[in-house]
């Protein structure tokens, strides 16, 4: 029997994986979007390979 004891983050949360190695990446920097006030840029960095990734988030 499979049991889900793991505490997983909500899937609606942005928890992207590294495009290079597939490991979880962690947020490093949050910047406001230069023109859109309801958006922000979030820079993530892979703990495994150090690859930075920037995502645009819509704020509610
Ligand atoms: Zn990586």
PDB file of the backbone (N, CA, C, O) and the ligand in Angstrom, with CONECT records:
HET     ZN  A 101       1
ATOM      1  N   UNK A   1       0.838  -1.215   0.000  1.00  0.00           N
ATOM      2  CA  UNK A   1       0.000   0.000   0.000  1.00  0.00           C
ATOM      3  C   UNK A   1       0.865   1.255   0.000  1.00  0.00           C
ATOM      4  O   UNK A   1       1.793   1.400   0.795  1.00  0.00           O
ATOM      5  N   UNK A   2       0.538   2.126  -0.890  1.00  0.00           N
ATOM      6  CA  UNK A   2       1.271   3.397  -0.948  1.00  0.00           C
ATOM      7  C   UNK A   2       0.718   4.357   0.076  1.00  0.00           C
ATOM      8  O   UNK A   2      -0.491   4.562   0.183  1.00  0.00           O
ATOM      9  N   UNK A   3       1.625   4.936   0.821  1.00  0.00           N
ATOM     10  CA  UNK A   3       1.194   5.954   1.769  1.00  0.00           C
ATOM     11  C   UNK A   3       1.900   7.254   1.466  1.00  0.00           C
ATOM     12  O   UNK A   3       3.097   7.278   1.184  1.00  0.00           O
ATOM     13  N   UNK A   4       1.154   8.320   1.527  1.00  0.00           N
ATOM     14  CA  UNK A   4       1.743   9.628   1.228  1.00  0.00           C
ATOM     15  C   UNK A   4       2.014  10.356   2.530  1.00  0.00           C
ATOM     16  O   UNK A   4       1.209  11.161   2.997  1.00  0.00           O
ATOM     17  N   UNK A   5       3.145  10.057   3.093  1.00  0.00           N
ATOM     18  CA  UNK A   5       3.554  10.728   4.322  1.00  0.00           C
ATOM     19  C   UNK A   5       4.349  11.990   4.048  1.00  0.00           C
ATOM     20  O   UNK A   5       4.572  12.820   4.929  1.00  0.00           O
ATOM     21  N   UNK A   6       4.771  12.105   2.792  1.00  0.00           N
ATOM     22  CA  UNK A   6       5.577  13.270   2.434  1.00  0.00           C
ATOM     23  C   UNK A   6       4.753  14.532   2.461  1.00  0.00           C
ATOM     24  O   UNK A   6       3.595  14.556   2.045  1.00  0.00           O
ATOM     25  N   UNK A   7       5.365  15.561   2.950  1.00  0.00           N
ATOM     26  CA  UNK A   7       4.706  16.862   2.922  1.00  0.00           C
ATOM     27  C   UNK A   7       5.132  17.575   1.641  1.00  0.00           C
ATOM     28  O   UNK A   7       6.257  18.057   1.514  1.00  0.00           O
ATOM     29  N   UNK A   8       4.206  17.624   0.713  1.00  0.00           N
ATOM     30  CA  UNK A   8       4.520  18.231  -0.568  1.00  0.00           C
ATOM     31  C   UNK A   8       4.011  19.665  -0.611  1.00  0.00           C
ATOM     32  O   UNK A   8       2.972  19.980  -0.031  1.00  0.00           O
ATOM     33  N   UNK A   9       4.744  20.527  -1.297  1.00  0.00           N
ATOM     34  CA  UNK A   9       4.236  21.881  -1.477  1.00  0.00           C
ATOM     35  C   UNK A   9       3.014  21.856  -2.382  1.00  0.00           C
ATOM     36  O   UNK A   9       2.876  20.961  -3.216  1.00  0.00           O
ATOM     37  N   UNK A  10       2.148  22.810  -2.228  1.00  0.00           N
ATOM     38  CA  UNK A  10       0.972  22.895  -3.080  1.00  0.00           C
ATOM     39  C   UNK A  10       1.397  23.027  -4.535  1.00  0.00           C
ATOM     40  O   UNK A  10       2.349  23.738  -4.858  1.00  0.00           O
ATOM     41  N   UNK A  11       0.680  22.335  -5.399  1.00  0.00           N
ATOM     42  CA  UNK A  11       1.047  22.366  -6.805  1.00  0.00           C
ATOM     43  C   UNK A  11       0.787  23.734  -7.435  1.00  0.00           C
ATOM     44  O   UNK A  11       1.353  24.070  -8.476  1.00  0.00           O
ATOM     45  N   UNK A  12      -0.055  24.498  -6.802  1.00  0.00           N
ATOM     46  CA  UNK A  12      -0.307  25.845  -7.315  1.00  0.00           C
ATOM     47  C   UNK A  12       0.869  26.767  -7.003  1.00  0.00           C
ATOM     48  O   UNK A  12       1.069  27.780  -7.673  1.00  0.00           O
ATOM     49  N   UNK A  13       1.635  26.410  -5.989  1.00  0.00           N
ATOM     50  CA  UNK A  13       2.855  27.157  -5.715  1.00  0.00           C
ATOM     51  C   UNK A  13       3.848  26.917  -6.840  1.00  0.00           C
ATOM     52  O   UNK A  13       3.878  25.846  -7.447  1.00  0.00           O
ATOM     53  N   UNK A  14       4.643  27.913  -7.101  1.00  0.00           N
ATOM     54  CA  UNK A  14       5.672  27.711  -8.110  1.00  0.00           C
ATOM     55  C   UNK A  14       6.894  27.096  -7.457  1.00  0.00           C
ATOM     56  O   UNK A  14       7.631  27.757  -6.724  1.00  0.00           O
ATOM     57  N   UNK A  15       7.090  25.841  -7.733  1.00  0.00           N
ATOM     58  CA  UNK A  15       8.307  25.204  -7.260  1.00  0.00           C
ATOM     59  C   UNK A  15       8.947  24.529  -8.457  1.00  0.00           C
ATOM     60  O   UNK A  15       8.913  23.306  -8.593  1.00  0.00           O
ATOM     61  N   UNK A  16       9.527  25.341  -9.318  1.00  0.00           N
ATOM     62  CA  UNK A  16      10.044  24.807 -10.576  1.00  0.00           C
ATOM     63  C   UNK A  16      11.276  23.947 -10.384  1.00  0.00           C
ATOM     64  O   UNK A  16      11.967  24.031  -9.369  1.00  0.00           O
ATOM     65  N   UNK A  17      11.529  23.136 -11.364  1.00  0.00           N
ATOM     66  CA  UNK A  17      12.711  22.294 -11.352  1.00  0.00           C
ATOM     67  C   UNK A  17      13.747  22.880 -12.297  1.00  0.00           C
ATOM     68  O   UNK A  17      13.417  23.602 -13.238  1.00  0.00           O
ATOM     69  N   UNK A  18      14.971  22.566 -12.034  1.00  0.00           N
ATOM     70  CA  UNK A  18      16.070  23.031 -12.864  1.00  0.00           C
ATOM     71  C   UNK A  18      15.926  22.480 -14.284  1.00  0.00           C
ATOM     72  O   UNK A  18      15.794  21.270 -14.462  1.00  0.00           O
ATOM     73  N   UNK A  19      15.949  23.347 -15.290  1.00  0.00           N
ATOM     74  CA  UNK A  19      15.839  22.862 -16.674  1.00  0.00           C
ATOM     75  C   UNK A  19      17.056  22.062 -17.113  1.00  0.00           C
ATOM     76  O   UNK A  19      17.008  21.326 -18.099  1.00  0.00           O
ATOM     77  N   UNK A  20      18.120  22.211 -16.389  1.00  0.00           N
ATOM     78  CA  UNK A  20      19.360  21.534 -16.791  1.00  0.00           C
ATOM     79  C   UNK A  20      19.514  20.160 -16.149  1.00  0.00           C
ATOM     80  O   UNK A  20      19.843  19.186 -16.826  1.00  0.00           O
ATOM     81  N   UNK A  21      19.275  20.085 -14.835  1.00  0.00           N
ATOM     82  CA  UNK A  21      19.510  18.803 -14.169  1.00  0.00           C
ATOM     83  C   UNK A  21      18.263  18.240 -13.498  1.00  0.00           C
ATOM     84  O   UNK A  21      18.282  17.115 -12.998  1.00  0.00           O
ATOM     85  N   UNK A  22      17.168  19.023 -13.482  1.00  0.00           N
ATOM     86  CA  UNK A  22      15.913  18.508 -12.961  1.00  0.00           C
ATOM     87  C   UNK A  22      15.781  18.548 -11.452  1.00  0.00           C
ATOM     88  O   UNK A  22      14.767  18.102 -10.914  1.00  0.00           O
ATOM     89  N   UNK A  23      16.773  19.069 -10.759  1.00  0.00           N
ATOM     90  CA  UNK A  23      16.693  19.176  -9.303  1.00  0.00           C
ATOM     91  C   UNK A  23      15.834  20.382  -8.917  1.00  0.00           C
ATOM     92  O   UNK A  23      15.587  21.275  -9.727  1.00  0.00           O
ATOM     93  N   UNK A  24      15.394  20.384  -7.681  1.00  0.00           N
ATOM     94  CA  UNK A  24      14.618  21.524  -7.200  1.00  0.00           C
ATOM     95  C   UNK A  24      15.505  22.764  -7.181  1.00  0.00           C
ATOM     96  O   UNK A  24      16.692  22.700  -6.859  1.00  0.00           O
ATOM     97  N   UNK A  25      14.903  23.880  -7.531  1.00  0.00           N
ATOM     98  CA  UNK A  25      15.661  25.123  -7.490  1.00  0.00           C
ATOM     99  C   UNK A  25      15.063  26.038  -6.433  1.00  0.00           C
ATOM    100  O   UNK A  25      13.881  25.938  -6.102  1.00  0.00           O
ATOM    101  N   UNK A  26      15.875  26.911  -5.920  1.00  0.00           N
ATOM    102  CA  UNK A  26      15.486  27.708  -4.770  1.00  0.00           C
ATOM    103  C   UNK A  26      15.544  29.185  -5.095  1.00  0.00           C
ATOM    104  O   UNK A  26      16.391  29.646  -5.860  1.00  0.00           O
ATOM    105  N   UNK A  27      14.623  29.909  -4.497  1.00  0.00           N
ATOM    106  CA  UNK A  27      14.519  31.323  -4.815  1.00  0.00           C
ATOM    107  C   UNK A  27      15.698  32.094  -4.246  1.00  0.00           C
ATOM    108  O   UNK A  27      16.112  31.890  -3.105  1.00  0.00           O
ATOM    109  N   UNK A  28      16.222  32.982  -5.071  1.00  0.00           N
ATOM    110  CA  UNK A  28      17.384  33.775  -4.699  1.00  0.00           C
ATOM    111  C   UNK A  28      17.078  35.259  -4.643  1.00  0.00           C
ATOM    112  O   UNK A  28      17.619  35.992  -3.815  1.00  0.00           O
ATOM    113  N   UNK A  29      16.204  35.688  -5.536  1.00  0.00           N
ATOM    114  CA  UNK A  29      16.012  37.125  -5.707  1.00  0.00           C
ATOM    115  C   UNK A  29      14.600  37.399  -6.196  1.00  0.00           C
ATOM    116  O   UNK A  29      14.096  36.702  -7.077  1.00  0.00           O
ATOM    117  N   UNK A  30      13.966  38.405  -5.630  1.00  0.00           N
ATOM    118  CA  UNK A  30      12.654  38.848  -6.085  1.00  0.00           C
ATOM    119  C   UNK A  30      12.769  40.315  -6.461  1.00  0.00           C
ATOM    120  O   UNK A  30      13.208  41.136  -5.656  1.00  0.00           O
ATOM    121  N   UNK A  31      12.379  40.639  -7.671  1.00  0.00           N
ATOM    122  CA  UNK A  31      12.443  42.020  -8.136  1.00  0.00           C
ATOM    123  C   UNK A  31      11.087  42.426  -8.686  1.00  0.00           C
ATOM    124  O   UNK A  31      10.404  41.603  -9.296  1.00  0.00           O
ATOM    125  N   UNK A  32      10.684  43.656  -8.490  1.00  0.00           N
ATOM    126  CA  UNK A  32       9.437  44.116  -9.109  1.00  0.00           C
ATOM    127  C   UNK A  32       9.601  44.194 -10.617  1.00  0.00           C
ATOM    128  O   UNK A  32      10.683  44.489 -11.124  1.00  0.00           O
ATOM    129  N   UNK A  33       8.514  43.926 -11.324  1.00  0.00           N
ATOM    130  CA  UNK A  33       8.547  44.063 -12.771  1.00  0.00           C
ATOM    131  C   UNK A  33       8.636  45.541 -13.125  1.00  0.00           C
ATOM    132  O   UNK A  33       7.951  46.356 -12.507  1.00  0.00           O
ATOM    133  N   UNK A  34       9.461  45.908 -14.099  1.00  0.00           N
ATOM    134  CA  UNK A  34       9.666  47.324 -14.408  1.00  0.00           C
ATOM    135  C   UNK A  34       8.415  48.056 -14.891  1.00  0.00           C
ATOM    136  O   UNK A  34       8.289  49.262 -14.676  1.00  0.00           O
ATOM    137  N   UNK A  35       7.498  47.354 -15.535  1.00  0.00           N
ATOM    138  CA  UNK A  35       6.319  48.058 -16.065  1.00  0.00           C
ATOM    139  C   UNK A  35       5.001  47.519 -15.541  1.00  0.00           C
ATOM    140  O   UNK A  35       4.013  48.254 -15.520  1.00  0.00           O
ATOM    141  N   UNK A  36       4.949  46.282 -15.124  1.00  0.00           N
ATOM    142  CA  UNK A  36       3.689  45.699 -14.667  1.00  0.00           C
ATOM    143  C   UNK A  36       3.703  45.596 -13.146  1.00  0.00           C
ATOM    144  O   UNK A  36       4.491  44.850 -12.565  1.00  0.00           O
ATOM    145  N   UNK A  37       2.815  46.358 -12.517  1.00  0.00           N
ATOM    146  CA  UNK A  37       2.867  46.424 -11.056  1.00  0.00           C
ATOM    147  C   UNK A  37       2.344  45.156 -10.394  1.00  0.00           C
ATOM    148  O   UNK A  37       2.611  44.916  -9.217  1.00  0.00           O
ATOM    149  N   UNK A  38       1.594  44.336 -11.147  1.00  0.00           N
ATOM    150  CA  UNK A  38       1.083  43.106 -10.533  1.00  0.00           C
ATOM    151  C   UNK A  38       1.953  41.900 -10.854  1.00  0.00           C
ATOM    152  O   UNK A  38       1.553  40.752 -10.659  1.00  0.00           O
ATOM    153  N   UNK A  39       3.142  42.185 -11.347  1.00  0.00           N
ATOM    154  CA  UNK A  39       4.049  41.073 -11.636  1.00  0.00           C
ATOM    155  C   UNK A  39       5.387  41.302 -10.935  1.00  0.00           C
ATOM    156  O   UNK A  39       5.773  42.426 -10.617  1.00  0.00           O
ATOM    157  N   UNK A  40       6.053  40.215 -10.716  1.00  0.00           N
ATOM    158  CA  UNK A  40       7.406  40.340 -10.199  1.00  0.00           C
ATOM    159  C   UNK A  40       8.285  39.256 -10.795  1.00  0.00           C
ATOM    160  O   UNK A  40       7.821  38.186 -11.187  1.00  0.00           O
ATOM    161  N   UNK A  41       9.545  39.566 -10.847  1.00  0.00           N
ATOM    162  CA  UNK A  41      10.523  38.623 -11.374  1.00  0.00           C
ATOM    163  C   UNK A  41      11.152  37.877 -10.220  1.00  0.00           C
ATOM    164  O   UNK A  41      11.618  38.484  -9.256  1.00  0.00           O
ATOM    165  N   UNK A  42      11.163  36.584 -10.317  1.00  0.00           N
ATOM    166  CA  UNK A  42      11.791  35.780  -9.276  1.00  0.00           C
ATOM    167  C   UNK A  42      12.933  34.985  -9.897  1.00  0.00           C
ATOM    168  O   UNK A  42      12.760  34.239 -10.861  1.00  0.00           O
ATOM    169  N   UNK A  43      14.070  35.172  -9.319  1.00  0.00           N
ATOM    170  CA  UNK A  43      15.235  34.448  -9.804  1.00  0.00           C
ATOM    171  C   UNK A  43      15.499  33.266  -8.884  1.00  0.00           C
ATOM    172  O   UNK A  43      15.656  33.414  -7.672  1.00  0.00           O
ATOM    173  N   UNK A  44      15.543  32.104  -9.490  1.00  0.00           N
ATOM    174  CA  UNK A  44      15.820  30.874  -8.747  1.00  0.00           C
ATOM    175  C   UNK A  44      17.207  30.382  -9.126  1.00  0.00           C
ATOM    176  O   UNK A  44      17.736  30.689 -10.194  1.00  0.00           O
ATOM    177  N   UNK A  45      17.763  29.623  -8.227  1.00  0.00           N
ATOM    178  CA  UNK A  45      19.065  29.041  -8.538  1.00  0.00           C
ATOM    179  C   UNK A  45      19.073  27.584  -8.122  1.00  0.00           C
ATOM    180  O   UNK A  45      18.594  27.214  -7.050  1.00  0.00           O
ATOM    181  N   UNK A  46      19.627  26.777  -8.993  1.00  0.00           N
ATOM    182  CA  UNK A  46      19.706  25.348  -8.721  1.00  0.00           C
ATOM    183  C   UNK A  46      20.808  25.072  -7.703  1.00  0.00           C
ATOM    184  O   UNK A  46      21.938  25.543  -7.832  1.00  0.00           O
ATOM    185  N   UNK A  47      20.444  24.302  -6.697  1.00  0.00           N
ATOM    186  CA  UNK A  47      21.433  23.958  -5.682  1.00  0.00           C
ATOM    187  C   UNK A  47      22.437  22.948  -6.218  1.00  0.00           C
ATOM    188  O   UNK A  47      23.578  22.876  -5.760  1.00  0.00           O
ATOM    189  N   UNK A  48      21.997  22.183  -7.180  1.00  0.00           N
ATOM    190  CA  UNK A  48      22.825  21.106  -7.716  1.00  0.00           C
ATOM    191  C   UNK A  48      23.893  21.626  -8.687  1.00  0.00           C
ATOM    192  O   UNK A  48      25.082  21.355  -8.521  1.00  0.00           O
ATOM    193  N   UNK A  49      23.449  22.376  -9.701  1.00  0.00           N
ATOM    194  CA  UNK A  49      24.398  22.789 -10.742  1.00  0.00           C
ATOM    195  C   UNK A  49      24.594  24.298 -10.791  1.00  0.00           C
ATOM    196  O   UNK A  49      25.439  24.789 -11.540  1.00  0.00           O
ATOM    197  N   UNK A  50      23.811  25.046  -9.988  1.00  0.00           N
ATOM    198  CA  UNK A  50      24.020  26.489  -9.915  1.00  0.00           C
ATOM    199  C   UNK A  50      23.404  27.280 -11.041  1.00  0.00           C
ATOM    200  O   UNK A  50      23.644  28.482 -11.156  1.00  0.00           O
ATOM    201  N   UNK A  51      22.611  26.628 -11.878  1.00  0.00           N
ATOM    202  CA  UNK A  51      21.990  27.320 -13.002  1.00  0.00           C
ATOM    203  C   UNK A  51      20.899  28.277 -12.515  1.00  0.00           C
ATOM    204  O   UNK A  51      19.972  27.853 -11.826  1.00  0.00           O
ATOM    205  N   UNK A  52      21.000  29.553 -12.863  1.00  0.00           N
ATOM    206  CA  UNK A  52      19.948  30.480 -12.480  1.00  0.00           C
ATOM    207  C   UNK A  52      18.791  30.460 -13.474  1.00  0.00           C
ATOM    208  O   UNK A  52      19.007  30.300 -14.675  1.00  0.00           O
ATOM    209  N   UNK A  53      17.568  30.621 -12.980  1.00  0.00           N
ATOM    210  CA  UNK A  53      16.389  30.682 -13.835  1.00  0.00           C
ATOM    211  C   UNK A  53      15.510  31.810 -13.329  1.00  0.00           C
ATOM    212  O   UNK A  53      15.302  31.953 -12.124  1.00  0.00           O
ATOM    213  N   UNK A  54      14.996  32.608 -14.249  1.00  0.00           N
ATOM    214  CA  UNK A  54      14.126  33.710 -13.853  1.00  0.00           C
ATOM    215  C   UNK A  54      12.714  33.432 -14.336  1.00  0.00           C
ATOM    216  O   UNK A  54      12.499  33.069 -15.492  1.00  0.00           O
ATOM    217  N   UNK A  55      11.755  33.607 -13.437  1.00  0.00           N
ATOM    218  CA  UNK A  55      10.353  33.392 -13.758  1.00  0.00           C
ATOM    219  C   UNK A  55       9.584  34.655 -13.459  1.00  0.00           C
ATOM    220  O   UNK A  55       9.903  35.395 -12.529  1.00  0.00           O
ATOM    221  N   UNK A  56       8.567  34.889 -14.262  1.00  0.00           N
ATOM    222  CA  UNK A  56       7.692  36.014 -14.047  1.00  0.00           C
ATOM    223  C   UNK A  56       6.458  35.526 -13.301  1.00  0.00           C
ATOM    224  O   UNK A  56       5.757  34.621 -13.755  1.00  0.00           O
ATOM    225  N   UNK A  57       6.207  36.134 -12.158  1.00  0.00           N
ATOM    226  CA  UNK A  57       5.079  35.725 -11.342  1.00  0.00           C
ATOM    227  C   UNK A  57       4.011  36.794 -11.364  1.00  0.00           C
ATOM    228  O   UNK A  57       4.308  37.989 -11.337  1.00  0.00           O
ATOM    229  N   UNK A  58       2.755  36.353 -11.413  1.00  0.00           N
ATOM    230  CA  UNK A  58       1.661  37.288 -11.306  1.00  0.00           C
ATOM    231  C   UNK A  58       1.218  37.360  -9.862  1.00  0.00           C
ATOM    232  O   UNK A  58       0.951  36.336  -9.234  1.00  0.00           O
ATOM    233  N   UNK A  59       1.141  38.552  -9.343  1.00  0.00           N
ATOM    234  CA  UNK A  59       0.753  38.736  -7.958  1.00  0.00           C
ATOM    235  C   UNK A  59      -0.751  38.925  -7.877  1.00  0.00           C
ATOM    236  O   UNK A  59      -1.364  39.560  -8.735  1.00  0.00           O
ATOM    237  N   UNK A  60      -1.327  38.362  -6.831  1.00  0.00           N
ATOM    238  CA  UNK A  60      -2.768  38.525  -6.634  1.00  0.00           C
ATOM    239  C   UNK A  60      -3.052  39.397  -5.428  1.00  0.00           C
ATOM    240  O   UNK A  60      -4.214  39.646  -5.106  1.00  0.00           O
TER     241      UNK A  60
HETATM  242 ZN    ZN A 101      20.532  22.166 -11.953  1.00  0.00          ZN
END
